[in-house]
Structures are given as C-alpha cells and as structure tokens.
Amino acid sequence: YFDQEIMPDHVATADELASDARDWRDGELKSTDWIAPVTDHPQHSAYIAYRKKLRDWPSTSGFPATKPTKGY
C-alpha cells in the first residue's frame, strides 16, 4: 500500500525509455524471424523492410519516441 499523495508517479528516465524501446524492438524482430527464410512469401519484401527499420531505429532521431511502422 502506498499513498498517491506521498509517493508521486514514477517518471521514466531517458535510459529507461530507450531500454523499453529496445525490448519492444527485440520482440518485434523475434516475432518476424520466421519470414527471413520464406523467400516466396507474398509479403516477404515488406517484412524484410520492416525488420531493417527496426534494426536501424536506435540510430535515428526519432528513437525512442517514434516506433517504426509495419509495411505489411
């Protein structure tokens, strides 16, 4: 039990936000691992492009605020 007036809401630090974003990104990559070897899948190129956006995301100016979007 804690009193909301005594214990204010936690405000995430930049490092915590970046870590959470990387965890989300890693989950997205893991959930799309299956597509890489399936070269005849009709949306293969869209999945591969999304995975590239995910890998490149931490080095962009939008990280961690703007997540890459799926193109499939």
Backbone as a chain_set.jsonl record, in Angstrom:
{"seq": "YFDQEIMPDHVATADELASDARDWRDGELKSTDWIAPVTDHPQHSAYIAYRKKLRDWPSTSGFPATKPTKGY", "coords": {"N": [[0.836, -1.186, 0.0], [0.503, 2.196, -0.804], [0.426, 5.707, -0.449], [-0.874, 7.851, -2.769], [-0.489, 10.593, -2.694], [1.784, 10.919, -1.2], [3.72, 9.379, -2.471], [4.795, 10.126, -5.474], [3.948, 9.587, -8.994], [6.103, 7.521, -10.902], [8.518, 8.832, -13.05], [9.765, 8.008, -16.065], [13.177, 7.643, -16.952], [15.413, 8.81, -19.562], [17.136, 6.732, -20.242], [15.672, 4.518, -19.323], [13.419, 4.668, -20.975], [14.645, 4.238, -23.471], [15.631, 1.656, -23.081], [13.226, 0.215, -22.734], [12.15, 0.641, -25.273], [14.022, -0.708, -26.872], [13.595, -3.302, -25.936], [10.96, -3.708, -26.855], [11.445, -3.51, -29.611], [13.192, -5.7, -29.979], [11.423, -7.778, -29.435], [9.633, -7.472, -31.581], [11.359, -8.053, -33.719], [11.984, -10.703, -33.11], [9.459, -11.868, -33.356], [9.134, -11.797, -36.075], [11.095, -13.309, -37.154], [10.651, -15.691, -38.489], [10.036, -15.131, -41.123], [12.265, -14.523, -42.681], [13.631, -16.814, -43.935], [11.626, -17.598, -45.685], [11.345, -17.036, -48.633], [9.507, -16.969, -50.706], [7.18, -15.913, -49.744], [4.306, -13.848, -50.052], [4.492, -11.278, -48.926], [7.108, -10.914, -48.298], [9.206, -9.035, -48.934], [8.211, -6.695, -47.751], [8.164, -7.402, -45.036], [10.912, -7.774, -44.626], [11.849, -5.184, -45.096], [10.6, -3.866, -42.946], [11.879, -5.122, -40.802], [14.454, -4.152, -41.218], [14.034, -1.424, -40.721], [13.475, -1.64, -37.999], [15.943, -2.552, -36.972], [17.585, -0.383, -37.603], [16.424, 1.689, -36.218], [17.289, 2.531, -33.475], [19.387, 4.268, -34.073], [18.294, 6.486, -35.183], [16.866, 9.835, -35.295], [14.337, 9.8, -34.255], [14.234, 7.972, -32.223], [13.654, 7.143, -28.841], [11.022, 7.708, -29.282], [9.362, 7.533, -31.626], [8.057, 4.837, -33.04], [8.976, 2.365, -35.494], [6.875, 1.643, -38.305], [4.763, -1.011, -39.45], [4.922, -2.396, -42.692], [3.284, -4.154, -43.874]], "CA": [[0.0, 0.0, 0.0], [1.177, 3.486, -0.75], [-0.445, 6.858, -0.601], [-0.542, 8.548, -4.01], [-0.044, 11.952, -2.398], [3.128, 10.849, -0.634], [4.621, 8.769, -3.45], [4.365, 10.549, -6.817], [4.16, 8.647, -10.099], [7.476, 7.415, -11.41], [8.76, 9.39, -14.378], [10.836, 7.225, -16.668], [14.357, 8.361, -17.444], [15.72, 8.578, -20.976], [17.715, 5.39, -20.352], [14.582, 3.546, -19.168], [12.622, 4.717, -22.206], [15.43, 3.597, -24.529], [15.667, 0.222, -22.79], [11.893, -0.308, -23.056], [12.013, 0.666, -26.731], [14.835, -1.811, -27.405], [12.886, -4.544, -25.607], [9.85, -3.82, -27.797], [12.036, -3.783, -30.921], [13.683, -7.081, -29.973], [10.242, -8.639, -29.546], [9.153, -7.382, -32.962], [12.291, -8.804, -34.563], [11.815, -12.138, -32.817], [8.177, -12.339, -33.887], [9.191, -11.845, -37.536], [12.24, -14.133, -37.572], [10.214, -16.793, -39.35], [9.844, -14.719, -42.515], [13.534, -14.395, -43.418], [13.915, -17.907, -44.863], [10.473, -17.883, -46.546], [11.527, -16.035, -49.689], [8.38, -16.919, -51.635], [6.014, -15.338, -49.069], [3.886, -12.684, -50.832], [4.861, -10.017, -48.283], [8.482, -11.083, -47.821], [9.995, -7.798, -49.021], [7.684, -5.75, -46.762], [8.67, -7.854, -43.735], [12.356, -7.514, -44.583], [11.997, -3.73, -44.957], [10.212, -3.54, -41.574], [12.962, -5.588, -39.932], [15.57, -3.211, -41.374], [13.659, -0.224, -39.963], [13.632, -1.962, -36.578], [17.374, -2.603, -36.629], [18.156, 0.956, -37.751], [15.685, 2.628, -35.385], [18.022, 3.179, -32.38], [20.33, 5.291, -34.531], [17.556, 7.584, -35.805], [16.5, 10.941, -34.404], [13.036, 9.519, -33.665], [14.347, 6.964, -31.169], [12.715, 6.029, -28.814], [9.636, 8.221, -29.3], [8.596, 7.177, -32.812], [8.316, 3.441, -33.423], [8.795, 2.026, -36.912], [5.56, 1.084, -38.622], [4.76, -2.198, -40.306], [4.537, -2.111, -44.06], [2.574, -5.32, -44.397]], "C": [[0.872, 1.236, 0.0], [0.161, 4.587, -1.018], [0.011, 7.658, -1.816], [-0.018, 9.958, -3.749], [1.391, 11.969, -1.881], [4.126, 10.353, -1.668], [4.157, 9.145, -4.86], [4.63, 9.466, -7.866], [5.619, 8.691, -10.547], [7.54, 8.019, -12.809], [9.976, 8.675, -14.946], [11.971, 8.118, -17.156], [14.551, 8.057, -18.926], [16.294, 7.173, -21.176], [16.644, 4.311, -20.221], [13.708, 3.506, -20.415], [13.342, 4.014, -23.351], [15.473, 2.088, -24.322], [14.322, -0.432, -23.124], [11.69, -0.378, -24.568], [12.813, -0.469, -27.372], [14.184, -3.161, -27.106], [11.723, -4.772, -26.571], [10.379, -4.208, -29.183], [12.525, -5.229, -31.014], [12.536, -8.08, -30.089], [9.672, -8.652, -30.951], [10.061, -8.175, -33.907], [12.104, -10.299, -34.361], [10.516, -12.67, -33.426], [8.15, -12.412, -35.414], [10.4, -12.638, -38.051], [11.846, -15.191, -38.602], [10.185, -16.417, -40.83], [11.139, -14.724, -43.328], [13.8, -15.557, -44.375], [12.781, -18.223, -45.852], [10.449, -16.863, -47.688], [10.359, -15.951, -50.672], [7.088, -16.405, -50.971], [5.612, -14.066, -49.816], [4.271, -11.331, -50.222], [6.297, -10.043, -47.75], [9.253, -9.765, -47.838], [9.507, -6.754, -48.015], [8.158, -6.124, -45.352], [10.154, -7.523, -43.589], [12.617, -6.016, -44.414], [11.655, -3.284, -43.53], [11.319, -3.943, -40.599], [14.181, -4.659, -40.042], [15.285, -1.923, -40.612], [13.852, -0.451, -38.464], [15.097, -1.952, -36.154], [18.009, -1.225, -36.666], [17.584, 1.965, -36.758], [16.497, 3.28, -34.265], [18.989, 4.274, -32.827], [19.625, 6.471, -35.218], [17.212, 8.671, -34.795], [15.158, 10.704, -33.723], [13.059, 8.517, -32.529], [14.378, 7.632, -29.807], [11.258, 6.436, -29.008], [8.795, 7.707, -30.456], [8.969, 5.773, -33.279], [8.171, 3.257, -34.933], [7.416, 1.401, -37.141], [5.715, -0.099, -39.566], [4.3, -1.796, -41.69], [3.811, -3.278, -44.687], [1.214, -5.437, -43.786]], "O": [[1.865, 1.308, 0.724], [-0.827, 4.394, -1.727], [1.161, 8.093, -1.879], [0.811, 10.459, -4.509], [2.125, 12.931, -2.105], [5.252, 10.848, -1.737], [3.221, 8.539, -5.382], [5.428, 8.554, -7.651], [6.264, 9.739, -10.565], [6.69, 7.732, -13.652], [11.07, 8.73, -14.383], [11.747, 9.199, -17.7], [13.921, 7.15, -19.47], [15.978, 6.503, -22.159], [16.693, 3.3, -20.922], [13.303, 2.431, -20.859], [12.721, 3.276, -24.115], [15.363, 1.325, -25.282], [14.283, -1.505, -23.726], [11.124, -1.344, -25.079], [12.337, -1.117, -28.304], [14.222, -4.065, -27.942], [11.518, -5.888, -27.05], [9.845, -5.101, -29.841], [12.294, -5.902, -32.019], [12.662, -9.105, -30.759], [9.275, -9.7, -31.46], [9.577, -8.883, -34.79], [12.07, -11.067, -35.323], [10.477, -13.785, -33.946], [7.246, -13.019, -35.988], [10.687, -12.631, -39.248], [12.636, -15.535, -39.481], [10.296, -17.286, -41.694], [11.102, -14.912, -44.544], [14.163, -15.318, -45.527], [12.966, -19.033, -46.76], [9.629, -15.944, -47.697], [10.236, -14.963, -51.397], [6.02, -16.46, -51.58], [6.482, -13.276, -50.182], [4.365, -10.338, -50.945], [6.647, -9.275, -46.854], [9.893, -9.418, -46.845], [10.318, -6.001, -47.478], [8.514, -5.246, -44.566], [10.59, -7.046, -42.541], [13.514, -5.626, -43.666], [12.336, -2.426, -42.968], [11.653, -3.192, -39.683], [14.861, -4.416, -39.045], [16.165, -1.385, -39.94], [14.331, 0.43, -37.75], [15.446, -1.409, -35.106], [18.879, -0.923, -35.85], [18.21, 2.992, -36.492], [16.41, 4.498, -34.106], [19.367, 5.125, -32.021], [20.285, 7.351, -35.77], [17.262, 8.446, -33.586], [14.864, 11.342, -32.713], [12.021, 8.235, -31.93], [15.087, 8.624, -29.643], [10.361, 5.599, -28.908], [7.602, 7.466, -30.273], [10.044, 5.549, -33.835], [7.347, 3.913, -35.57], [6.874, 0.72, -36.27], [6.653, -0.179, -40.36], [3.406, -0.965, -41.847], [3.733, -3.376, -45.912], [0.47, -6.363, -44.108]]}, "num_chains": 1, "name": "protein.A"}
